[in-house]
Amino acid sequence: PYGNFAGIFHFEGKMPIGDSMDAILTAIENHDVGFVIIDSIVFAIGSDSLDAATVRDYNEHIRTMGCASLSITHVTKAESENEGVNASPYGSVFWHNFGRMLWHAKKVQEEDKTKIQLGLYHTKSNYTKKFAPIGLELDFSDNIKISHKEISDVRELDMIRPLKQRVRSILSHGDLLTIKEIADELDADQQAVRSTLYRNKGDFVPLSAQGKPTAWGIKFNEDMK
């Protein structure tokens, strides 16, 4: 058992996953494990994450476990610091290609603060639709409290969302805004905002008044009643 968490078994890997498979499979069987979390891939593989053969071997080991799994890995420092980017797994492009479902986790934390804002972005799925981003807030001031957080309220997390989603969020308050006002609010390029609005006229509607710039709002439909 792991600490005070009933139903969680911790396997301390001291060797690369390929050399530990017999012990891992025994633990899975003995503890009736249905879900395995590997944290992290870089330490589990024990070899070069840029090597395609390493990716192939790792995925074969995961499949051998015979249960659902979550593999946690890192991203490059450059991607993690680049605003508005959904980062890819560090190493070979085959980490992305072999993955069946990928989520990018982005953390925002102010210095000397006990709260962390976390954005989860669904970047790939082979079996389901792509889900909308999820925002969470973790508060470590008294034990650990996890609550929902609107991603649009945290600039660093909001920047990663597709521009269409960001435009919809600010127009959902009922305000009519010009392209410039939307771009200023989102710190986005005006031409990109213009293209997004005109490309998605099924979602957004322009409203013109004589002598004034065109303002945009969300298009009403039967599903919104």
C-alpha positions as CSV (number, residue, x, y, z in Angstrom):
1,P,0.0,0.0,0.0
2,Y,1.1,3.6,-0.6
3,G,0.7,5.8,2.5
4,N,-2.9,6.2,3.6
5,F,-4.3,5.8,0.1
6,A,-6.3,2.5,0.1
7,G,-6.3,0.6,-3.1
8,I,-3.0,2.2,-4.4
9,F,0.1,0.0,-4.7
10,H,3.5,1.6,-5.2
11,F,6.1,-0.3,-7.2
12,E,9.6,1.2,-6.8
13,G,11.4,0.7,-10.0
14,K,15.1,0.4,-9.5
15,M,15.9,-0.9,-13.0
16,P,14.7,0.0,-16.5
17,I,11.2,-1.3,-17.2
18,G,12.4,-3.9,-19.6
19,D,14.5,-5.5,-16.8
20,S,11.7,-5.3,-14.3
21,M,8.8,-6.8,-16.3
22,D,8.7,-10.1,-14.4
23,A,8.4,-8.3,-11.1
24,I,5.9,-5.8,-12.5
25,L,3.7,-8.5,-13.9
26,T,3.8,-10.4,-10.6
27,A,2.8,-7.3,-8.7
28,I,-0.1,-6.6,-11.1
29,E,-1.4,-10.1,-10.7
30,N,-0.9,-10.3,-6.9
31,H,-2.6,-6.9,-6.2
32,D,-5.3,-7.2,-8.9
33,V,-4.1,-4.0,-10.5
34,G,-6.4,-2.5,-13.2
35,F,-4.6,0.8,-13.8
36,V,-0.9,1.5,-13.9
37,I,0.8,5.0,-13.7
38,I,4.4,5.3,-14.8
39,D,6.1,8.4,-13.6
40,S,8.1,9.1,-15.5
41,I,8.9,7.6,-18.9
42,V,12.5,9.1,-19.0
43,F,13.4,7.2,-15.8
44,A,11.6,4.1,-16.7
45,I,13.2,3.5,-20.1
46,G,16.8,3.8,-18.9
47,S,18.0,4.7,-22.4
48,D,17.8,7.4,-25.1
49,S,14.3,8.8,-25.5
50,L,15.2,10.0,-28.9
51,D,15.6,6.5,-30.2
52,A,12.6,5.1,-32.1
53,A,13.4,1.6,-31.0
54,T,13.2,2.7,-27.4
55,V,9.7,4.0,-28.0
56,R,8.7,0.7,-29.6
57,D,10.1,-1.4,-26.8
58,Y,8.4,0.7,-24.1
59,N,5.0,0.4,-25.8
60,E,5.4,-3.4,-26.1
61,H,6.1,-3.5,-22.3
62,I,3.0,-1.4,-21.6
63,R,0.8,-3.7,-23.7
64,T,2.3,-6.8,-21.9
65,M,0.8,-5.5,-18.6
66,G,-2.7,-6.2,-19.9
67,C,-4.4,-3.2,-18.2
68,A,-5.0,0.5,-18.7
69,S,-2.1,2.8,-18.1
70,L,-1.0,6.4,-17.9
71,S,2.6,7.3,-18.8
72,I,3.8,10.7,-17.6
73,T,6.7,12.4,-19.3
74,H,8.4,15.7,-19.7
75,V,8.4,18.3,-22.5
76,T,11.3,20.4,-23.7
77,K,12.2,23.6,-21.7
78,A,11.7,25.7,-24.8
79,E,8.1,24.4,-25.4
80,S,7.2,24.7,-21.7
81,E,8.2,28.4,-21.7
82,N,6.5,29.2,-25.1
83,E,3.1,30.8,-24.6
84,G,0.3,29.5,-26.7
85,V,1.9,26.1,-27.5
86,N,0.6,22.6,-26.8
87,A,3.9,20.9,-26.0
88,S,4.8,17.4,-27.3
89,P,6.5,14.6,-25.3
90,Y,10.3,15.0,-25.0
91,G,12.3,12.8,-27.3
92,S,11.4,11.0,-30.5
93,V,8.3,12.0,-32.5
94,F,7.2,8.4,-32.0
95,W,6.2,9.1,-28.4
96,H,3.4,11.2,-29.9
97,N,2.7,8.7,-32.8
98,F,2.5,5.6,-30.5
99,G,0.3,7.3,-27.9
100,R,-3.4,6.5,-28.1
101,M,-4.5,9.5,-26.0
102,L,-2.4,12.5,-25.1
103,W,-3.0,15.2,-22.6
104,H,-0.7,18.2,-22.1
105,A,-0.6,19.5,-18.5
106,K,0.4,23.2,-18.0
107,K,1.1,24.6,-14.5
108,V,0.9,28.2,-13.4
109,Q,2.1,29.2,-9.9
110,E,3.0,32.5,-8.5
111,E,6.1,32.8,-6.3
112,D,5.5,32.2,-2.6
113,K,1.9,31.1,-3.3
114,T,0.3,27.8,-2.1
115,K,-2.1,27.6,-5.0
116,I,-1.3,26.0,-8.4
117,Q,-3.5,26.6,-11.5
118,L,-3.4,23.6,-13.8
119,G,-4.6,23.3,-17.4
120,L,-5.2,20.0,-19.0
121,Y,-5.4,20.0,-22.9
122,H,-6.5,17.0,-24.9
123,T,-4.1,16.9,-27.9
124,K,-4.6,13.5,-29.4
125,S,-7.2,10.7,-29.3
126,N,-7.5,7.6,-31.3
127,Y,-10.7,6.3,-29.8
128,T,-12.8,9.3,-28.6
129,K,-13.6,12.8,-29.5
130,K,-11.2,15.5,-28.4
131,F,-12.4,16.9,-25.1
132,A,-12.4,20.6,-24.1
133,P,-9.6,21.8,-21.9
134,I,-10.0,21.2,-18.1
135,G,-8.9,23.8,-15.5
136,L,-8.1,22.9,-11.9
137,E,-6.8,24.7,-8.9
138,L,-4.7,22.9,-6.3
139,D,-4.5,24.5,-2.8
140,F,-1.7,23.2,-0.5
141,S,-2.4,25.6,2.3
142,D,-4.3,23.0,4.4
143,N,-3.7,19.5,3.2
144,I,-4.6,19.4,-0.5
145,K,-7.8,20.8,-2.0
146,I,-8.7,20.4,-5.7
147,S,-11.3,22.6,-7.3
148,H,-12.5,23.6,-10.7
149,K,-10.8,26.7,-12.3
150,E,-12.0,28.5,-15.4
151,I,-9.1,28.4,-17.8
152,S,-10.2,31.7,-19.3
153,D,-9.4,33.3,-16.0
154,V,-5.7,32.4,-16.1
155,R,-4.0,34.1,-19.0
156,E,-1.1,31.7,-19.3
157,L,-3.5,28.7,-19.5
158,D,-6.0,30.5,-21.8
159,M,-3.3,31.3,-24.3
160,I,-3.0,27.6,-25.2
161,R,-6.6,27.2,-26.1
162,P,-7.7,27.4,-29.8
163,L,-8.6,31.0,-30.7
164,K,-12.1,30.1,-31.5
165,Q,-12.7,28.8,-28.0
166,R,-11.1,32.0,-26.5
167,V,-13.3,34.3,-28.6
168,R,-16.4,32.3,-27.6
169,S,-15.5,32.7,-23.9
170,I,-15.4,36.5,-24.0
171,L,-18.4,36.8,-26.2
172,S,-20.4,34.4,-24.0
173,H,-20.8,37.2,-21.4
174,G,-23.3,38.8,-23.8
175,D,-21.1,41.8,-24.8
176,L,-20.9,42.9,-28.5
177,L,-17.3,43.6,-29.3
178,T,-15.4,44.8,-32.4
179,I,-12.5,42.8,-33.8
180,K,-10.0,45.2,-32.3
181,E,-11.7,44.9,-28.9
182,I,-11.6,41.1,-29.1
183,A,-7.9,41.1,-30.2
184,D,-7.0,43.6,-27.4
185,E,-8.9,41.5,-24.8
186,L,-7.2,38.3,-25.8
187,D,-3.8,39.8,-26.7
188,A,-4.2,38.2,-30.1
189,D,-3.5,39.3,-33.7
190,Q,-6.4,41.2,-35.2
191,Q,-6.1,39.4,-38.5
192,A,-6.2,36.0,-36.7
193,V,-9.3,37.1,-34.9
194,R,-10.9,38.4,-38.1
195,S,-10.3,35.1,-39.8
196,T,-11.6,33.1,-36.9
197,L,-14.9,35.1,-36.8
198,Y,-15.5,34.9,-40.6
199,R,-14.5,31.3,-40.8
200,N,-17.0,30.4,-38.0
201,K,-20.1,32.3,-39.0
202,G,-22.2,29.4,-37.7
203,D,-21.1,30.4,-34.2
204,F,-20.6,34.1,-34.4
205,V,-22.7,36.9,-36.0
206,P,-21.7,40.4,-37.1
207,L,-23.9,43.3,-36.2
208,S,-23.5,46.6,-38.0
209,A,-24.6,50.1,-37.1
210,Q,-24.2,53.1,-39.3
211,G,-21.0,55.0,-38.6
212,K,-19.7,52.4,-36.2
213,P,-17.3,49.5,-36.6
214,T,-19.0,46.0,-36.9
215,A,-19.5,44.4,-33.6
216,W,-19.6,40.6,-33.1
217,G,-21.7,38.4,-30.8
218,I,-22.5,34.7,-30.4
219,K,-25.1,33.4,-32.8
220,F,-28.2,32.2,-31.1
221,N,-29.6,28.7,-32.1
222,E,-32.1,26.3,-30.8
223,D,-29.5,24.4,-28.7
224,M,-28.9,27.5,-26.6
225,K,-32.5,27.9,-25.4
